[in-house]
Amino acid sequence: MKQNEAENKLLRIGQLAKQTGELVTTIRFWTNEGLLEVKEYSQGGYQLYEPSMIERVKEVRRLQNEKRLTIAEIKEQLGEAKT
């Protein structure tokens, strides 16, 4: 697969925010906190996310709203879900 094809399947931060109803600043904060993973960077420097991060964003928001977990608790919860 060519790099341009791979980039087309990945989401820029604004696209991820729009598809999840979150703010770009929230996505950026969660990424900096380690809750979301940047797959790669575009030639223009955009953060590119895999489509699976859509569900991750929704899960982070659900854990914040329903369970009132802190960022550290969410990170721990998501880490347990990976294993």
mmCIF file of the N, C-alpha and C atoms, coordinates in Angstrom:
data_MODEL
# 
_entry.id   MODEL 
# 
loop_
_atom_site.group_PDB 
_atom_site.id 
_atom_site.type_symbol 
_atom_site.label_atom_id 
_atom_site.label_alt_id 
_atom_site.label_comp_id 
_atom_site.label_asym_id 
_atom_site.label_entity_id 
_atom_site.label_seq_id 
_atom_site.pdbx_PDB_ins_code 
_atom_site.Cartn_x 
_atom_site.Cartn_y 
_atom_site.Cartn_z 
_atom_site.occupancy 
_atom_site.B_iso_or_equiv 
_atom_site.pdbx_formal_charge 
_atom_site.auth_seq_id 
_atom_site.auth_comp_id 
_atom_site.auth_asym_id 
_atom_site.auth_atom_id 
_atom_site.pdbx_PDB_model_num 
ATOM 1   N N  . MET A 1 1  ? 0.845   -1.175 0.000  1.00 0.00 ? 1  MET A N  1 
ATOM 2   C CA . MET A 1 1  ? 0.000   0.000  0.000  1.00 0.00 ? 1  MET A CA 1 
ATOM 3   C C  . MET A 1 1  ? 0.893   1.243  0.000  1.00 0.00 ? 1  MET A C  1 
ATOM 4   N N  . LYS A 1 2  ? 0.582   2.178  -0.842 1.00 0.00 ? 2  LYS A N  1 
ATOM 5   C CA . LYS A 1 2  ? 1.348   3.419  -0.912 1.00 0.00 ? 2  LYS A CA 1 
ATOM 6   C C  . LYS A 1 2  ? 1.036   4.299  0.288  1.00 0.00 ? 2  LYS A C  1 
ATOM 7   N N  . GLN A 1 3  ? 1.954   5.208  0.611  1.00 0.00 ? 3  GLN A N  1 
ATOM 8   C CA . GLN A 1 3  ? 1.760   6.067  1.782  1.00 0.00 ? 3  GLN A CA 1 
ATOM 9   C C  . GLN A 1 3  ? 0.498   6.907  1.655  1.00 0.00 ? 3  GLN A C  1 
ATOM 10  N N  . ASN A 1 4  ? 0.227   7.467  0.469  1.00 0.00 ? 4  ASN A N  1 
ATOM 11  C CA . ASN A 1 4  ? -0.983  8.281  0.294  1.00 0.00 ? 4  ASN A CA 1 
ATOM 12  C C  . ASN A 1 4  ? -2.243  7.467  0.539  1.00 0.00 ? 4  ASN A C  1 
ATOM 13  N N  . GLU A 1 5  ? -2.243  6.196  0.106  1.00 0.00 ? 5  GLU A N  1 
ATOM 14  C CA . GLU A 1 5  ? -3.405  5.339  0.347  1.00 0.00 ? 5  GLU A CA 1 
ATOM 15  C C  . GLU A 1 5  ? -3.588  5.094  1.834  1.00 0.00 ? 5  GLU A C  1 
ATOM 16  N N  . ALA A 1 6  ? -2.495  4.864  2.536  1.00 0.00 ? 6  ALA A N  1 
ATOM 17  C CA . ALA A 1 6  ? -2.568  4.643  3.987  1.00 0.00 ? 6  ALA A CA 1 
ATOM 18  C C  . ALA A 1 6  ? -3.080  5.889  4.680  1.00 0.00 ? 6  ALA A C  1 
ATOM 19  N N  . GLU A 1 7  ? -2.596  7.064  4.269  1.00 0.00 ? 7  GLU A N  1 
ATOM 20  C CA . GLU A 1 7  ? -3.037  8.318  4.884  1.00 0.00 ? 7  GLU A CA 1 
ATOM 21  C C  . GLU A 1 7  ? -4.519  8.559  4.642  1.00 0.00 ? 7  GLU A C  1 
ATOM 22  N N  . ASN A 1 8  ? -5.035  8.124  3.491  1.00 0.00 ? 8  ASN A N  1 
ATOM 23  C CA . ASN A 1 8  ? -6.452  8.328  3.184  1.00 0.00 ? 8  ASN A CA 1 
ATOM 24  C C  . ASN A 1 8  ? -7.347  7.518  4.109  1.00 0.00 ? 8  ASN A C  1 
ATOM 25  N N  . LYS A 1 9  ? -6.870  6.387  4.611  1.00 0.00 ? 9  LYS A N  1 
ATOM 26  C CA . LYS A 1 9  ? -7.660  5.564  5.513  1.00 0.00 ? 9  LYS A CA 1 
ATOM 27  C C  . LYS A 1 9  ? -7.572  6.063  6.953  1.00 0.00 ? 9  LYS A C  1 
ATOM 28  N N  . LEU A 1 10 ? -6.552  6.830  7.249  1.00 0.00 ? 10 LEU A N  1 
ATOM 29  C CA . LEU A 1 10 ? -6.376  7.373  8.589  1.00 0.00 ? 10 LEU A CA 1 
ATOM 30  C C  . LEU A 1 10 ? -7.143  8.682  8.724  1.00 0.00 ? 10 LEU A C  1 
ATOM 31  N N  . LEU A 1 11 ? -7.435  9.062  9.956  1.00 0.00 ? 11 LEU A N  1 
ATOM 32  C CA . LEU A 1 11 ? -8.205  10.271 10.235 1.00 0.00 ? 11 LEU A CA 1 
ATOM 33  C C  . LEU A 1 11 ? -7.298  11.370 10.769 1.00 0.00 ? 11 LEU A C  1 
ATOM 34  N N  . ARG A 1 12 ? -7.467  12.568 10.254 1.00 0.00 ? 12 ARG A N  1 
ATOM 35  C CA . ARG A 1 12 ? -6.788  13.711 10.854 1.00 0.00 ? 12 ARG A CA 1 
ATOM 36  C C  . ARG A 1 12 ? -7.527  14.051 12.148 1.00 0.00 ? 12 ARG A C  1 
ATOM 37  N N  . ILE A 1 13 ? -6.877  14.818 12.998 1.00 0.00 ? 13 ILE A N  1 
ATOM 38  C CA . ILE A 1 13 ? -7.449  15.121 14.311 1.00 0.00 ? 13 ILE A CA 1 
ATOM 39  C C  . ILE A 1 13 ? -8.825  15.788 14.198 1.00 0.00 ? 13 ILE A C  1 
ATOM 40  N N  . GLY A 1 14 ? -8.996  16.679 13.232 1.00 0.00 ? 14 GLY A N  1 
ATOM 41  C CA . GLY A 1 14 ? -10.281 17.343 13.032 1.00 0.00 ? 14 GLY A CA 1 
ATOM 42  C C  . GLY A 1 14 ? -11.370 16.381 12.600 1.00 0.00 ? 14 GLY A C  1 
ATOM 43  N N  . GLN A 1 15 ? -11.011 15.403 11.780 1.00 0.00 ? 15 GLN A N  1 
ATOM 44  C CA . GLN A 1 15 ? -11.981 14.405 11.340 1.00 0.00 ? 15 GLN A CA 1 
ATOM 45  C C  . GLN A 1 15 ? -12.402 13.519 12.513 1.00 0.00 ? 15 GLN A C  1 
ATOM 46  N N  . LEU A 1 16 ? -11.420 13.139 13.331 1.00 0.00 ? 16 LEU A N  1 
ATOM 47  C CA . LEU A 1 16 ? -11.725 12.323 14.507 1.00 0.00 ? 16 LEU A CA 1 
ATOM 48  C C  . LEU A 1 16 ? -12.642 13.088 15.459 1.00 0.00 ? 16 LEU A C  1 
ATOM 49  N N  . ALA A 1 17 ? -12.343 14.356 15.673 1.00 0.00 ? 17 ALA A N  1 
ATOM 50  C CA . ALA A 1 17 ? -13.177 15.188 16.550 1.00 0.00 ? 17 ALA A CA 1 
ATOM 51  C C  . ALA A 1 17 ? -14.597 15.290 16.014 1.00 0.00 ? 17 ALA A C  1 
ATOM 52  N N  . LYS A 1 18 ? -14.723 15.525 14.728 1.00 0.00 ? 18 LYS A N  1 
ATOM 53  C CA . LYS A 1 18 ? -16.050 15.682 14.120 1.00 0.00 ? 18 LYS A CA 1 
ATOM 54  C C  . LYS A 1 18 ? -16.861 14.391 14.220 1.00 0.00 ? 18 LYS A C  1 
ATOM 55  N N  . GLN A 1 19 ? -16.219 13.260 13.956 1.00 0.00 ? 19 GLN A N  1 
ATOM 56  C CA . GLN A 1 19 ? -16.937 11.982 13.977 1.00 0.00 ? 19 GLN A CA 1 
ATOM 57  C C  . GLN A 1 19 ? -17.323 11.542 15.384 1.00 0.00 ? 19 GLN A C  1 
ATOM 58  N N  . THR A 1 20 ? -16.670 12.086 16.391 1.00 0.00 ? 20 THR A N  1 
ATOM 59  C CA . THR A 1 20 ? -16.966 11.694 17.771 1.00 0.00 ? 20 THR A CA 1 
ATOM 60  C C  . THR A 1 20 ? -17.723 12.771 18.547 1.00 0.00 ? 20 THR A C  1 
ATOM 61  N N  . GLY A 1 21 ? -17.842 13.956 17.966 1.00 0.00 ? 21 GLY A N  1 
ATOM 62  C CA . GLY A 1 21 ? -18.531 15.039 18.659 1.00 0.00 ? 21 GLY A CA 1 
ATOM 63  C C  . GLY A 1 21 ? -17.683 15.699 19.736 1.00 0.00 ? 21 GLY A C  1 
ATOM 64  N N  . GLU A 1 22 ? -16.394 15.440 19.727 1.00 0.00 ? 22 GLU A N  1 
ATOM 65  C CA . GLU A 1 22 ? -15.481 16.040 20.700 1.00 0.00 ? 22 GLU A CA 1 
ATOM 66  C C  . GLU A 1 22 ? -14.760 17.230 20.079 1.00 0.00 ? 22 GLU A C  1 
ATOM 67  N N  . LEU A 1 23 ? -14.162 18.050 20.911 1.00 0.00 ? 23 LEU A N  1 
ATOM 68  C CA . LEU A 1 23 ? -13.374 19.177 20.435 1.00 0.00 ? 23 LEU A CA 1 
ATOM 69  C C  . LEU A 1 23 ? -11.967 18.706 20.072 1.00 0.00 ? 23 LEU A C  1 
ATOM 70  N N  . VAL A 1 24 ? -11.351 19.403 19.121 1.00 0.00 ? 24 VAL A N  1 
ATOM 71  C CA . VAL A 1 24 ? -9.970  19.093 18.754 1.00 0.00 ? 24 VAL A CA 1 
ATOM 72  C C  . VAL A 1 24 ? -9.070  19.218 19.982 1.00 0.00 ? 24 VAL A C  1 
ATOM 73  N N  . THR A 1 25 ? -9.318  20.216 20.804 1.00 0.00 ? 25 THR A N  1 
ATOM 74  C CA . THR A 1 25 ? -8.488  20.394 22.004 1.00 0.00 ? 25 THR A CA 1 
ATOM 75  C C  . THR A 1 25 ? -8.612  19.195 22.951 1.00 0.00 ? 25 THR A C  1 
ATOM 76  N N  . THR A 1 26 ? -9.794  18.604 23.030 1.00 0.00 ? 26 THR A N  1 
ATOM 77  C CA . THR A 1 26 ? -9.998  17.419 23.870 1.00 0.00 ? 26 THR A CA 1 
ATOM 78  C C  . THR A 1 26 ? -9.220  16.238 23.303 1.00 0.00 ? 26 THR A C  1 
ATOM 79  N N  . ILE A 1 27 ? -9.313  16.029 21.992 1.00 0.00 ? 27 ILE A N  1 
ATOM 80  C CA . ILE A 1 27 ? -8.581  14.942 21.344 1.00 0.00 ? 27 ILE A CA 1 
ATOM 81  C C  . ILE A 1 27 ? -7.080  15.125 21.566 1.00 0.00 ? 27 ILE A C  1 
ATOM 82  N N  . ARG A 1 28 ? -6.604  16.350 21.394 1.00 0.00 ? 28 ARG A N  1 
ATOM 83  C CA . ARG A 1 28 ? -5.178  16.633 21.585 1.00 0.00 ? 28 ARG A CA 1 
ATOM 84  C C  . ARG A 1 28 ? -4.763  16.362 23.039 1.00 0.00 ? 28 ARG A C  1 
ATOM 85  N N  . PHE A 1 29 ? -5.585  16.800 24.000 1.00 0.00 ? 29 PHE A N  1 
ATOM 86  C CA . PHE A 1 29 ? -5.287  16.577 25.419 1.00 0.00 ? 29 PHE A CA 1 
ATOM 87  C C  . PHE A 1 29 ? -5.231  15.084 25.726 1.00 0.00 ? 29 PHE A C  1 
ATOM 88  N N  . TRP A 1 30 ? -6.236  14.333 25.290 1.00 0.00 ? 30 TRP A N  1 
ATOM 89  C CA . TRP A 1 30 ? -6.268  12.895 25.549 1.00 0.00 ? 30 TRP A CA 1 
ATOM 90  C C  . TRP A 1 30 ? -5.087  12.190 24.892 1.00 0.00 ? 30 TRP A C  1 
ATOM 91  N N  . THR A 1 31 ? -4.674  12.672 23.721 1.00 0.00 ? 31 THR A N  1 
ATOM 92  C CA . THR A 1 31 ? -3.500  12.099 23.055 1.00 0.00 ? 31 THR A CA 1 
ATOM 93  C C  . THR A 1 31 ? -2.253  12.364 23.890 1.00 0.00 ? 31 THR A C  1 
ATOM 94  N N  . ASN A 1 32 ? -2.098  13.600 24.355 1.00 0.00 ? 32 ASN A N  1 
ATOM 95  C CA . ASN A 1 32 ? -0.939  13.949 25.180 1.00 0.00 ? 32 ASN A CA 1 
ATOM 96  C C  . ASN A 1 32 ? -0.909  13.169 26.494 1.00 0.00 ? 32 ASN A C  1 
ATOM 97  N N  . GLU A 1 33 ? -2.085  12.821 27.000 1.00 0.00 ? 33 GLU A N  1 
ATOM 98  C CA . GLU A 1 33 ? -2.179  12.054 28.251 1.00 0.00 ? 33 GLU A CA 1 
ATOM 99  C C  . GLU A 1 33 ? -1.985  10.551 28.029 1.00 0.00 ? 33 GLU A C  1 
ATOM 100 N N  . GLY A 1 34 ? -1.893  10.133 26.763 1.00 0.00 ? 34 GLY A N  1 
ATOM 101 C CA . GLY A 1 34 ? -1.670  8.723  26.462 1.00 0.00 ? 34 GLY A CA 1 
ATOM 102 C C  . GLY A 1 34 ? -2.921  7.886  26.318 1.00 0.00 ? 34 GLY A C  1 
ATOM 103 N N  . LEU A 1 35 ? -4.096  8.532  26.259 1.00 0.00 ? 35 LEU A N  1 
ATOM 104 C CA . LEU A 1 35 ? -5.345  7.783  26.098 1.00 0.00 ? 35 LEU A CA 1 
ATOM 105 C C  . LEU A 1 35 ? -5.606  7.414  24.646 1.00 0.00 ? 35 LEU A C  1 
ATOM 106 N N  . LEU A 1 36 ? -5.089  8.200  23.729 1.00 0.00 ? 36 LEU A N  1 
ATOM 107 C CA . LEU A 1 36 ? -5.256  7.961  22.295 1.00 0.00 ? 36 LEU A CA 1 
ATOM 108 C C  . LEU A 1 36 ? -3.879  7.829  21.660 1.00 0.00 ? 36 LEU A C  1 
ATOM 109 N N  . GLU A 1 37 ? -3.810  7.073  20.579 1.00 0.00 ? 37 GLU A N  1 
ATOM 110 C CA . GLU A 1 37 ? -2.539  6.837  19.910 1.00 0.00 ? 37 GLU A CA 1 
ATOM 111 C C  . GLU A 1 37 ? -2.541  7.448  18.517 1.00 0.00 ? 37 GLU A C  1 
ATOM 112 N N  . VAL A 1 38 ? -1.512  8.217  18.220 1.00 0.00 ? 38 VAL A N  1 
ATOM 113 C CA . VAL A 1 38 ? -1.308  8.733  16.870 1.00 0.00 ? 38 VAL A CA 1 
ATOM 114 C C  . VAL A 1 38 ? -0.625  7.624  16.087 1.00 0.00 ? 38 VAL A C  1 
ATOM 115 N N  . LYS A 1 39 ? -1.215  7.238  14.963 1.00 0.00 ? 39 LYS A N  1 
ATOM 116 C CA . LYS A 1 39 ? -0.623  6.180  14.142 1.00 0.00 ? 39 LYS A CA 1 
ATOM 117 C C  . LYS A 1 39 ? 0.621   6.694  13.413 1.00 0.00 ? 39 LYS A C  1 
ATOM 118 N N  . GLU A 1 40 ? 0.485   7.882  12.817 1.00 0.00 ? 40 GLU A N  1 
ATOM 119 C CA . GLU A 1 40 ? 1.610   8.491  12.114 1.00 0.00 ? 40 GLU A CA 1 
ATOM 120 C C  . GLU A 1 40 ? 1.297   9.961  11.867 1.00 0.00 ? 40 GLU A C  1 
ATOM 121 N N  . TYR A 1 41 ? 2.250   10.642 11.275 1.00 0.00 ? 41 TYR A N  1 
ATOM 122 C CA . TYR A 1 41 ? 2.076   12.054 10.942 1.00 0.00 ? 41 TYR A CA 1 
ATOM 123 C C  . TYR A 1 41 ? 2.109   12.201 9.430  1.00 0.00 ? 41 TYR A C  1 
ATOM 124 N N  . SER A 1 42 ? 1.249   13.081 8.908  1.00 0.00 ? 42 SER A N  1 
ATOM 125 C CA . SER A 1 42 ? 1.234   13.335 7.472  1.00 0.00 ? 42 SER A CA 1 
ATOM 126 C C  . SER A 1 42 ? 2.452   14.167 7.091  1.00 0.00 ? 42 SER A C  1 
ATOM 127 N N  . GLN A 1 43 ? 2.682   14.298 5.798  1.00 0.00 ? 43 GLN A N  1 
ATOM 128 C CA . GLN A 1 43 ? 3.788   15.127 5.331  1.00 0.00 ? 43 GLN A CA 1 
ATOM 129 C C  . GLN A 1 43 ? 3.624   16.562 5.800  1.00 0.00 ? 43 GLN A C  1 
ATOM 130 N N  . GLY A 1 44 ? 2.378   17.005 5.971  1.00 0.00 ? 44 GLY A N  1 
ATOM 131 C CA . GLY A 1 44 ? 2.108   18.353 6.442  1.00 0.00 ? 44 GLY A CA 1 
ATOM 132 C C  . GLY A 1 44 ? 2.149   18.498 7.950  1.00 0.00 ? 44 GLY A C  1 
ATOM 133 N N  . GLY A 1 45 ? 2.426   17.389 8.658  1.00 0.00 ? 45 GLY A N  1 
ATOM 134 C CA . GLY A 1 45 ? 2.538   17.444 10.109 1.00 0.00 ? 45 GLY A CA 1 
ATOM 135 C C  . GLY A 1 45 ? 1.254   17.151 10.866 1.00 0.00 ? 45 GLY A C  1 
ATOM 136 N N  . TYR A 1 46 ? 0.182   16.753 10.149 1.00 0.00 ? 46 TYR A N  1 
ATOM 137 C CA . TYR A 1 46 ? -1.066  16.419 10.828 1.00 0.00 ? 46 TYR A CA 1 
ATOM 138 C C  . TYR A 1 46 ? -0.935  15.105 11.576 1.00 0.00 ? 46 TYR A C  1 
ATOM 139 N N  . GLN A 1 47 ? -1.549  15.056 12.759 1.00 0.00 ? 47 GLN A N  1 
ATOM 140 C CA . GLN A 1 47 ? -1.622  13.797 13.490 1.00 0.00 ? 47 GLN A CA 1 
ATOM 141 C C  . GLN A 1 47 ? -2.657  12.936 12.784 1.00 0.00 ? 47 GLN A C  1 
ATOM 142 N N  . LEU A 1 48 ? -2.312  11.688 12.520 1.00 0.00 ? 48 LEU A N  1 
ATOM 143 C CA . LEU A 1 48 ? -3.223  10.766 11.848 1.00 0.00 ? 48 LEU A CA 1 
ATOM 144 C C  . LEU A 1 48 ? -3.562  9.618  12.788 1.00 0.00 ? 48 LEU A C  1 
ATOM 145 N N  . TYR A 1 49 ? -4.855  9.339  12.902 1.00 0.00 ? 49 TYR A N  1 
ATOM 146 C CA . TYR A 1 49 ? -5.358  8.317  13.816 1.00 0.00 ? 49 TYR A CA 1 
ATOM 147 C C  . TYR A 1 49 ? -6.021  7.197  13.030 1.00 0.00 ? 49 TYR A C  1 
ATOM 148 N N  . GLU A 1 50 ? -5.918  5.982  13.542 1.00 0.00 ? 50 GLU A N  1 
ATOM 149 C CA . GLU A 1 50 ? -6.631  4.859  12.952 1.00 0.00 ? 50 GLU A CA 1 
ATOM 150 C C  . GLU A 1 50 ? -8.119  5.017  13.243 1.00 0.00 ? 50 GLU A C  1 
ATOM 151 N N  . PRO A 1 51 ? -8.978  4.509  12.361 1.00 0.00 ? 51 PRO A N  1 
ATOM 152 C CA . PRO A 1 51 ? -10.425 4.585  12.610 1.00 0.00 ? 51 PRO A CA 1 
ATOM 153 C C  . PRO A 1 51 ? -10.853 3.956  13.934 1.00 0.00 ? 51 PRO A C  1 
ATOM 154 N N  . SER A 1 52 ? -10.084 3.004  14.449 1.00 0.00 ? 52 SER A N  1 
ATOM 155 C CA . SER A 1 52 ? -10.417 2.369  15.732 1.00 0.00 ? 52 SER A CA 1 
ATOM 156 C C  . SER A 1 52 ? -10.408 3.375  16.887 1.00 0.00 ? 52 SER A C  1 
ATOM 157 N N  . MET A 1 53 ? -9.744  4.509  16.699 1.00 0.00 ? 53 MET A N  1 
ATOM 158 C CA . MET A 1 53 ? -9.699  5.524  17.753 1.00 0.00 ? 53 MET A CA 1 
ATOM 159 C C  . MET A 1 53 ? -11.067 6.184  17.954 1.00 0.00 ? 53 MET A C  1 
ATOM 160 N N  . ILE A 1 54 ? -11.964 6.055  16.978 1.00 0.00 ? 54 ILE A N  1 
ATOM 161 C CA . ILE A 1 54 ? -13.327 6.585  17.147 1.00 0.00 ? 54 ILE A CA 1 
ATOM 162 C C  . ILE A 1 54 ? -13.976 5.909  18.352 1.00 0.00 ? 54 ILE A C  1 
ATOM 163 N N  . GLU A 1 55 ? -13.887 4.588  18.394 1.00 0.00 ? 55 GLU A N  1 
ATOM 164 C CA . GLU A 1 55 ? -14.467 3.852  19.521 1.00 0.00 ? 55 GLU A CA 1 
ATOM 165 C C  . GLU A 1 55 ? -13.722 4.149  20.814 1.00 0.00 ? 55 GLU A C  1 
ATOM 166 N N  . ARG A 1 56 ? -12.429 4.350  20.741 1.00 0.00 ? 56 ARG A N  1 
ATOM 167 C CA . ARG A 1 56 ? -11.637 4.672  21.938 1.00 0.00 ? 56 ARG A CA 1 
ATOM 168 C C  . ARG A 1 56 ? -12.095 6.001  22.523 1.00 0.00 ? 56 ARG A C  1 
ATOM 169 N N  . VAL A 1 57 ? -12.297 7.010  21.669 1.00 0.00 ? 57 VAL A N  1 
ATOM 170 C CA . VAL A 1 57 ? -12.762 8.318  22.131 1.00 0.00 ? 57 VAL A CA 1 
ATOM 171 C C  . VAL A 1 57 ? -14.116 8.177  22.821 1.00 0.00 ? 57 VAL A C  1 
ATOM 172 N N  . LYS A 1 58 ? -15.010 7.422  22.212 1.00 0.00 ? 58 LYS A N  1 
ATOM 173 C CA . LYS A 1 58 ? -16.343 7.222  22.801 1.00 0.00 ? 58 LYS A CA 1 
ATOM 174 C C  . LYS A 1 58 ? -16.251 6.511  24.145 1.00 0.00 ? 58 LYS A C  1 
ATOM 175 N N  . GLU A 1 59 ? -15.335 5.555  24.248 1.00 0.00 ? 59 GLU A N  1 
ATOM 176 C CA . GLU A 1 59 ? -15.151 4.825  25.503 1.00 0.00 ? 59 GLU A CA 1 
ATOM 177 C C  . GLU A 1 59 ? -14.582 5.735  26.592 1.00 0.00 ? 59 GLU A C  1 
ATOM 178 N N  . VAL A 1 60 ? -13.611 6.568  26.241 1.00 0.00 ? 60 VAL A N  1 
ATOM 179 C CA . VAL A 1 60 ? -13.037 7.511  27.207 1.00 0.00 ? 60 VAL A CA 1 
ATOM 180 C C  . VAL A 1 60 ? -14.137 8.433  27.731 1.00 0.00 ? 60 VAL A C  1 
ATOM 181 N N  . ARG A 1 61 ? -14.945 8.977  26.828 1.00 0.00 ? 61 ARG A N  1 
ATOM 182 C CA . ARG A 1 61 ? -16.027 9.884  27.238 1.00 0.00 ? 61 ARG A CA 1 
ATOM 183 C C  . ARG A 1 61 ? -17.037 9.147  28.113 1.00 0.00 ? 61 ARG A C  1 
ATOM 184 N N  . ARG A 1 62 ? -17.359 7.908  27.762 1.00 0.00 ? 62 ARG A N  1 
ATOM 185 C CA . ARG A 1 62 ? -18.318 7.129  28.557 1.00 0.00 ? 62 ARG A CA 1 
ATOM 186 C C  . ARG A 1 62 ? -17.772 6.898  29.967 1.00 0.00 ? 62 ARG A C  1 
ATOM 187 N N  . LEU A 1 63 ? -16.504 6.541  30.064 1.00 0.00 ? 63 LEU A N  1 
ATOM 188 C CA . LEU A 1 63 ? -15.903 6.311  31.377 1.00 0.00 ? 63 LEU A CA 1 
ATOM 189 C C  . LEU A 1 63 ? -15.882 7.590  32.203 1.00 0.00 ? 63 LEU A C  1 
ATOM 190 N N  . GLN A 1 64 ? -15.675 8.726  31.553 1.00 0.00 ? 64 GLN A N  1 
ATOM 191 C CA . GLN A 1 64 ? -15.694 10.004 32.284 1.00 0.00 ? 64 GLN A CA 1 
ATOM 192 C C  . GLN A 1 64 ? -17.097 10.339 32.766 1.00 0.00 ? 64 GLN A C  1 
ATOM 193 N N  . ASN A 1 65 ? -18.066 10.180 31.880 1.00 0.00 ? 65 ASN A N  1 
ATOM 194 C CA . ASN A 1 65 ? -19.437 10.596 32.209 1.00 0.00 ? 65 ASN A CA 1 
ATOM 195 C C  . ASN A 1 65 ? -20.157 9.623  33.127 1.00 0.00 ? 65 ASN A C  1 
ATOM 196 N N  . GLU A 1 66 ? -20.102 8.338  32.811 1.00 0.00 ? 66 GLU A N  1 
ATOM 197 C CA . GLU A 1 66 ? -20.878 7.351  33.565 1.00 0.00 ? 66 GLU A CA 1 
ATOM 198 C C  . GLU A 1 66 ? -20.196 6.933  34.862 1.00 0.00 ? 66 GLU A C  1 
ATOM 199 N N  . LYS A 1 67 ? -18.895 6.716  34.797 1.00 0.00 ? 67 LYS A N  1 
ATOM 200 C CA . LYS A 1 67 ? -18.192 6.197  35.969 1.00 0.00 ? 67 LYS A CA 1 
ATOM 201 C C  . LYS A 1 67 ? -17.419 7.267  36.724 1.00 0.00 ? 67 LYS A C  1 
ATOM 202 N N  . ARG A 1 68 ? -17.374 8.477  36.159 1.00 0.00 ? 68 ARG A N  1 
ATOM 203 C CA . ARG A 1 68 ? -16.677 9.598  36.797 1.00 0.00 ? 68 ARG A CA 1 
ATOM 204 C C  . ARG A 1 68 ? -15.217 9.276  37.111 1.00 0.00 ? 68 ARG A C  1 
ATOM 205 N N  . LEU A 1 69 ? -14.554 8.579  36.180 1.00 0.00 ? 69 LEU A N  1 
ATOM 206 C CA . LEU A 1 69 ? -13.166 8.208  36.393 1.00 0.00 ? 69 LEU A CA 1 
ATOM 207 C C  . LEU A 1 69 ? -12.235 9.359  36.027 1.00 0.00 ? 69 LEU A C  1 
ATOM 208 N N  . THR A 1 70 ? -11.100 9.413  36.684 1.00 0.00 ? 70 THR A N  1 
ATOM 209 C CA . THR A 1 70 ? -10.073 10.398 36.350 1.00 0.00 ? 70 THR A CA 1 
ATOM 210 C C  . THR A 1 70 ? -9.296  9.912  35.129 1.00 0.00 ? 70 THR A C  1 
ATOM 211 N N  . ILE A 1 71 ? -8.461  10.785 34.575 1.00 0.00 ? 71 ILE A N  1 
ATOM 212 C CA . ILE A 1 71 ? -7.628  10.416 33.428 1.00 0.00 ? 71 ILE A CA 1 
ATOM 213 C C  . ILE A 1 71 ? -6.758  9.206  33.792 1.00 0.00 ? 71 ILE A C  1 
ATOM 214 N N  . ALA A 1 72 ? -6.145  9.224  34.976 1.00 0.00 ? 72 ALA A N  1 
ATOM 215 C CA . ALA A 1 72 ? -5.288  8.108  35.405 1.00 0.00 ? 72 ALA A CA 1 
ATOM 216 C C  . ALA A 1 72 ? -6.097  6.808  35.518 1.00 0.00 ? 72 ALA A C  1 
ATOM 217 N N  . GLU A 1 73 ? -7.305  6.898  36.048 1.00 0.00 ? 73 GLU A N  1 
ATOM 218 C CA . GLU A 1 73 ? -8.145  5.703  36.187 1.00 0.00 ? 73 GLU A CA 1 
ATOM 219 C C  . GLU A 1 73 ? -8.586  5.181  34.821 1.00 0.00 ? 73 GLU A C  1 
ATOM 220 N N  . ILE A 1 74 ? -8.888  6.097  33.916 1.00 0.00 ? 74 ILE A N  1 
ATOM 221 C CA . ILE A 1 74 ? -9.285  5.695  32.556 1.00 0.00 ? 74 ILE A CA 1 
ATOM 222 C C  . ILE A 1 74 ? -8.112  5.012  31.867 1.00 0.00 ? 74 ILE A C  1 
ATOM 223 N N  . LYS A 1 75 ? -6.921  5.589  32.027 1.00 0.00 ? 75 LYS A N  1 
ATOM 224 C CA . LYS A 1 75 ? -5.714  5.004  31.421 1.00 0.00 ? 75 LYS A CA 1 
ATOM 225 C C  . LYS A 1 75 ? -5.518  3.578  31.926 1.00 0.00 ? 75 LYS A C  1 
ATOM 226 N N  . GLU A 1 76 ? -5.701  3.391  33.218 1.00 0.00 ? 76 GLU A N  1 
ATOM 227 C CA . GLU A 1 76 ? -5.572  2.065  33.820 1.00 0.00 ? 76 GLU A CA 1 
ATOM 228 C C  . GLU A 1 76 ? -6.641  1.119  33.275 1.00 0.00 ? 76 GLU A C  1 
ATOM 229 N N  . GLN A 1 77 ? -7.868  1.591  33.205 1.00 0.00 ? 77 GLN A N  1 
ATOM 230 C CA . GLN A 1 77 ? -8.996  0.784  32.708 1.00 0.00 ? 77 GLN A CA 1 
ATOM 231 C C  . GLN A 1 77 ? -8.753  0.361  31.255 1.00 0.00 ? 77 GLN A C  1 
ATOM 232 N N  . LEU A 1 78 ? -8.301  1.294  30.420 1.00 0.00 ? 78 LEU A N  1 
ATOM 233 C CA . LEU A 1 78 ? -8.054  0.993  29.011 1.00 0.00 ? 78 LEU A CA 1 
ATOM 234 C C  . LEU A 1 78 ? -6.865  0.054  28.856 1.00 0.00 ? 78 LEU A C  1 
ATOM 235 N N  . GLY A 1 79 ? -5.875  0.197  29.721 1.00 0.00 ? 79 GLY A N  1 
ATOM 236 C CA . GLY A 1 79 ? -4.722  -0.706 29.695 1.00 0.00 ? 79 GLY A CA 1 
ATOM 237 C C  . GLY A 1 79 ? -5.117  -2.125 30.002 1.00 0.00 ? 79 GLY A C  1 
ATOM 238 N N  . GLU A 1 80 ? -6.049  -2.296 30.954 1.00 0.00 ? 80 GLU A N  1 
ATOM 239 C CA . GLU A 1 80 ? -6.544  -3.621 31.315 1.00 0.00 ? 80 GLU A CA 1 
ATOM 240 C C  . GLU A 1 80 ? -7.340  -4.224 30.174 1.00 0.00 ? 80 GLU A C  1 
ATOM 241 N N  . ALA A 1 81 ? -8.071  -3.381 29.447 1.00 0.00 ? 81 ALA A N  1 
ATOM 242 C CA . ALA A 1 81 ? -8.903  -3.866 28.340 1.00 0.00 ? 81 ALA A CA 1 
ATOM 243 C C  . ALA A 1 81 ? -8.050  -4.394 27.195 1.00 0.00 ? 81 ALA A C  1 
ATOM 244 N N  . LYS A 1 82 ? -6.823  -3.852 27.032 1.00 0.00 ? 82 LYS A N  1 
ATOM 245 C CA . LYS A 1 82 ? -5.929  -4.287 25.954 1.00 0.00 ? 82 LYS A CA 1 
ATOM 246 C C  . LYS A 1 82 ? -5.396  -5.688 26.177 1.00 0.00 ? 82 LYS A C  1 
ATOM 247 N N  . THR A 1 83 ? -5.214  -6.074 27.443 1.00 0.00 ? 83 THR A N  1 
ATOM 248 C CA . THR A 1 83 ? -4.569  -7.356 27.736 1.00 0.00 ? 83 THR A CA 1 
ATOM 249 C C  . THR A 1 83 ? -5.553  -8.501 27.729 1.00 0.00 ? 83 THR A C  1 
# 
